[in-house]
């Protein structure tokens, strides 16, 4: 019985397997490269081209092509189609050395590798180092931040809040409630130079502070409109006054489901007593270090980028006026934010992050 053309045997060293698994888990690398790395891992595990093609959703010839490319050219063969021209002047071993050195070590005189120190350390040209880093998505000069929630009820709270987004209750309004405190009314020490042909807007590097305000916001998840109030201070008294304002604005026949974070003001004894006397209010706390679950944070980013950060204000009153103008204009054409993340997708992302953190422990 024919079983097809015999295939070259594919074996992986421990280092090669580590590199491929790192690619296969990557969320920042090009999808095609991640897919090819998974194909090679399946092939090394002894799976047939047909089985791999079915799993990966590609054609059988595609699997065969990348299997052969990896056998012939190693990890670099997975990145781009080979192009005619001058042969490569560095070997696969040198490429692998640069990758491992970038991922596993740090320079003696710094916290991260740059092109010039790496070139001096490996005796490979700066342009080649740059091409290798670009090919494999390495960016040692960049860093992103994260914070894992330590809330023991993280899963339950995520399910509760995501459930409100994806399946809101009947006869109720769902609000994302929060405050942006200490918004500064900043004025430049000299007039702003307007944008012109060939040059950008110019501002002085220093500024004058004219005071601060706190912006309280309630975002209606269903229609995207916002209720706002600016107040001088950021205490439980101001927060309670804003809750009363919401209570007056929302029709009496509707329940109110408010999503809030764990700031101490939100859990003050007087706040709890007021909520107990108003049974139509239902408070849903985000997990600790997970305020990103509250959609109002998206709106805060919008107003910061579009109205506050680049603004110049000679007084707090002028700042408050600008905030109110932005809010009024926003409410004329509201657009609810489309929440697409499911509970399972969020928990899967947290799991991958935990696995990544575990892999960094020595």
C-alpha positions in Angstrom: 0.0 0.0 0.0 1.4 3.4 -1.0 1.9 6.0 1.7 3.3 8.8 -0.3 6.8 10.1 -0.9 9.1 9.4 2.0 9.7 12.4 4.2 13.0 13.6 5.6 13.3 12.9 9.3 12.8 16.0 11.5 14.5 16.1 14.9 14.9 19.0 17.2 17.7 19.9 19.7 16.6 21.2 23.0 17.6 24.8 22.0 15.8 24.6 18.7 12.6 23.3 20.5 12.8 26.2 23.0 13.1 28.7 20.2 10.2 27.2 18.3 8.0 27.0 21.4 8.7 30.6 22.2 7.6 31.6 18.7 4.5 29.4 18.9 3.4 31.1 22.1 4.1 34.7 20.9 1.3 37.2 20.7 3.4 39.9 19.0 5.0 38.0 16.2 3.4 37.8 12.7 0.6 35.2 12.7 2.2 33.4 9.7 5.5 32.9 11.6 3.7 31.6 14.7 1.7 29.2 12.5 4.9 27.9 10.9 6.6 27.3 14.2 3.5 25.2 15.4 3.7 23.2 12.1 7.3 22.3 12.8 6.6 21.3 16.4 3.7 19.0 15.3 6.0 17.5 12.6 8.8 16.9 15.2 6.2 15.1 17.4 5.7 12.6 14.5 2.3 13.8 13.2 1.6 13.4 9.5 1.3 16.3 7.1 -2.4 15.5 6.6 -3.1 15.6 10.4 -1.1 18.9 10.8 -2.9 20.5 7.8 -6.2 19.6 9.4 -5.2 21.0 12.8 -3.8 24.2 11.4 -6.4 24.9 8.7 -3.8 24.9 5.9 -3.2 22.8 2.9 -1.1 19.6 3.0 1.4 21.0 0.5 1.9 24.1 2.7 2.9 21.8 5.6 5.3 20.0 3.4 6.9 23.2 2.2 7.6 24.5 5.7 8.8 21.2 6.9 11.4 21.1 4.1 12.3 24.7 4.6 13.0 24.1 8.3 15.1 21.0 7.6 17.1 22.9 4.9 17.6 26.3 6.5 16.6 26.0 10.2 14.7 28.7 12.1 15.5 31.5 9.6 13.9 29.5 6.8 10.5 30.0 8.5 10.5 33.8 8.2 10.5 34.9 4.6 10.6 33.3 1.2 14.2 32.8 0.0 15.2 35.5 -2.5 17.8 35.3 -5.3 21.0 37.3 -4.8 24.2 37.1 -2.8 24.4 34.1 -0.4 24.1 34.8 3.3 27.3 35.7 5.0 26.4 34.5 8.5 25.4 31.0 9.5 22.4 29.6 11.3 24.5 29.2 14.4 25.4 32.9 14.4 21.7 33.9 14.0 20.8 31.6 16.9 23.6 33.0 19.0 22.3 36.5 18.5 18.7 35.5 19.4 19.8 33.5 22.5 22.0 36.3 23.6 19.2 38.9 23.2 16.7 36.7 25.1 18.9 35.2 27.8 21.5 37.7 28.7 22.1 41.4 29.5 25.1 43.6 28.6 27.6 44.3 31.4 27.1 48.1 31.1 23.3 48.3 30.7 19.9 46.9 31.3 19.2 45.8 27.8 20.9 45.2 24.5 21.2 47.8 21.8 22.4 47.3 18.2 25.9 48.6 18.7 26.8 46.7 21.9 25.4 43.5 20.4 27.4 44.0 17.2 30.6 44.5 19.3 29.8 41.5 21.4 29.1 39.1 18.5 31.4 40.6 15.9 28.5 40.9 13.5 27.7 44.1 11.7 25.1 46.5 13.1 22.9 46.2 10.0 22.9 42.4 10.3 21.9 42.6 14.0 19.1 45.0 13.1 17.8 42.6 10.3 17.9 39.6 12.7 16.0 41.5 15.4 13.4 42.7 12.8 13.0 39.2 11.3 12.3 37.6 14.7 10.3 40.5 16.3 12.9 41.3 18.9 12.7 44.7 20.5 15.0 44.8 23.6 14.7 48.6 23.8 10.9 48.4 24.5 9.0 47.3 27.6 5.3 47.0 28.5 3.7 47.0 31.9 1.3 44.5 33.6 -0.2 43.8 36.9 -1.9 40.5 37.9 -4.9 40.8 40.2 -4.5 39.2 43.6 -8.2 39.2 44.2 -9.3 35.8 45.6 -12.6 36.3 43.8 -11.1 37.4 40.5 -12.9 34.8 38.4 -16.3 35.4 40.0 -16.0 39.2 39.6 -14.9 38.8 35.9 -17.9 36.6 35.2 -20.2 39.0 36.9 -19.0 42.1 35.0 -18.6 40.5 31.6 -22.0 39.1 32.0 -23.4 42.6 32.5 -21.7 43.6 29.2 -22.7 40.7 27.1 -26.2 40.0 28.6 -27.4 43.1 30.5 -30.4 42.6 32.8 -33.9 43.7 31.8 -35.5 46.9 33.2 -32.2 48.1 34.3 -29.4 50.5 33.3 -25.7 49.4 33.5 -23.3 52.2 34.3 -19.5 52.3 34.5 -18.8 54.8 37.4 -15.5 56.3 38.3 -13.6 59.5 38.9 -10.5 61.0 37.4 -8.9 62.9 40.2 -6.3 65.7 40.2 -6.8 67.0 36.7 -4.5 69.9 36.5 -5.3 73.2 34.9 -1.9 73.8 33.2 -0.9 76.9 31.3 2.3 77.4 29.4 4.7 80.1 30.4 4.8 81.5 26.8 2.3 81.5 24.0 1.8 78.4 22.0 3.3 78.4 18.5 0.6 77.2 16.1 1.1 74.4 13.6 2.2 75.5 10.2 3.4 74.1 6.8 6.6 72.3 7.6 6.6 72.5 11.4 4.5 71.1 14.3 2.8 73.0 17.1 5.3 74.3 19.6 4.9 74.7 23.4 7.3 75.6 26.2 8.6 72.7 28.2 7.6 74.3 31.5 4.1 75.3 32.7 2.2 77.1 35.4 -0.3 75.2 37.7 -3.6 76.9 38.3 -5.3 74.3 40.5 -7.0 70.9 40.0 -10.5 69.4 39.5 -11.9 65.9 39.9 -14.1 64.6 37.1 -16.9 62.1 38.1 -18.3 60.1 35.2 -21.1 57.5 34.7 -21.0 55.8 31.3 -24.2 54.2 30.1 -22.9 50.9 28.7 -26.0 50.4 26.4 -26.0 53.7 24.5 -22.6 55.3 25.2 -23.8 58.5 26.8 -22.1 59.9 29.9 -23.1 61.9 32.9 -20.4 64.0 34.4 -19.7 66.4 37.2 -16.5 68.3 38.1 -15.8 68.9 41.8 -13.1 70.6 43.7 -12.3 67.7 46.1 -12.2 63.9 45.9 -13.9 62.6 49.0 -16.8 60.4 49.9 -19.0 63.5 50.2 -18.4 64.4 46.5 -18.8 60.8 45.4 -22.1 60.5 47.3 -23.4 63.7 45.7 -22.6 62.2 42.3 -24.5 59.0 43.1 -27.5 61.1 44.1 -27.2 63.0 40.8 -27.3 59.7 38.9 -30.3 58.5 41.0 -32.2 61.6 40.0 -31.4 61.3 36.3 -32.2 57.6 35.9 -36.0 56.8 35.6 -37.4 55.4 38.9 -38.7 52.3 37.2 -35.2 51.1 36.3 -32.7 49.3 38.5 -29.1 50.7 38.5 -26.1 48.3 38.1 -23.0 50.3 38.8 -19.5 49.0 38.0 -16.9 50.6 40.3 -13.4 49.9 41.4 -12.1 49.3 44.9 -11.1 52.8 45.9 -11.7 53.5 49.6 -14.1 56.3 48.9 -16.4 53.9 47.1 -16.7 51.7 50.2 -17.1 54.4 52.8 -19.6 53.7 55.6 -21.8 56.6 54.6 -21.9 55.3 51.0 -22.9 51.8 52.1 -25.7 53.2 54.3 -27.0 55.3 51.4 -27.0 52.3 49.1 -28.8 50.2 51.7 -31.6 52.8 51.7 -31.8 52.6 47.9 -32.4 49.0 46.9 -32.6 49.6 43.2 -28.8 50.2 43.3 -26.6 47.1 42.6 -22.8 47.6 43.0 -20.4 45.4 41.0 -16.8 45.8 42.1 -13.9 45.1 39.7 -11.2 42.8 40.9 -8.2 44.5 42.5 -5.7 45.8 39.9 -8.3 45.2 37.2 -9.9 48.5 36.7 -9.5 47.9 32.9 -12.7 45.8 33.2 -14.6 49.1 33.6 -15.5 50.5 30.2 -15.5 54.1 31.7 -11.6 53.8 31.6 -11.9 53.9 27.8 -13.8 57.1 27.9 -11.3 58.6 30.3 -8.6 57.9 27.8 -10.6 59.6 25.0 -11.2 62.8 26.9 -7.5 62.9 28.1 -6.2 62.5 24.6 -8.6 64.8 22.9 -9.4 67.6 25.3 -7.1 67.6 28.4 -3.5 66.5 27.7 -2.7 69.1 25.0 -4.9 71.8 26.4 -3.7 75.1 28.0 -5.9 76.5 30.8 -5.5 79.8 32.6 -7.8 78.7 35.4 -9.7 75.7 36.8 -12.9 77.3 35.5 -11.6 77.2 32.0 -10.6 73.6 32.4 -14.0 72.6 33.7 -15.7 74.5 30.8 -13.5 72.6 28.3 -14.5 69.3 29.9 -18.2 70.2 29.8 -17.9 71.3 26.1 -16.3 68.0 25.2 -19.0 66.0 27.1 -21.9 67.9 25.5 -20.4 67.3 22.0 -19.7 63.6 22.8 -23.3 63.1 24.0 -24.7 64.5 20.7 -23.2 61.5 18.8 -22.7 58.7 21.4 -21.4 55.4 20.4 -21.4 52.5 22.9 -18.1 50.6 23.1 -18.3 47.1 21.6 -17.2 44.6 24.3 -16.0 41.4 22.6 -13.9 39.6 25.2 -15.5 36.6 26.8 -14.8 35.3 30.3 -12.9 32.3 28.8 -10.8 34.5 26.5 -9.8 36.8 29.5 -9.0 33.8 31.7 -7.0 32.2 28.9 -4.9 35.4 28.5 -4.3 35.5 32.3 -3.2 31.9 32.1 -0.7 32.6 29.3 0.7 35.5 31.3 1.1 33.4 34.4 2.9 30.7 32.3 5.1 33.4 30.9 6.0 34.7 34.3 6.7 31.2 35.6 9.1 30.7 32.7 11.1 33.7 33.8 11.8 32.3 37.3 15.3 30.9 38.0 
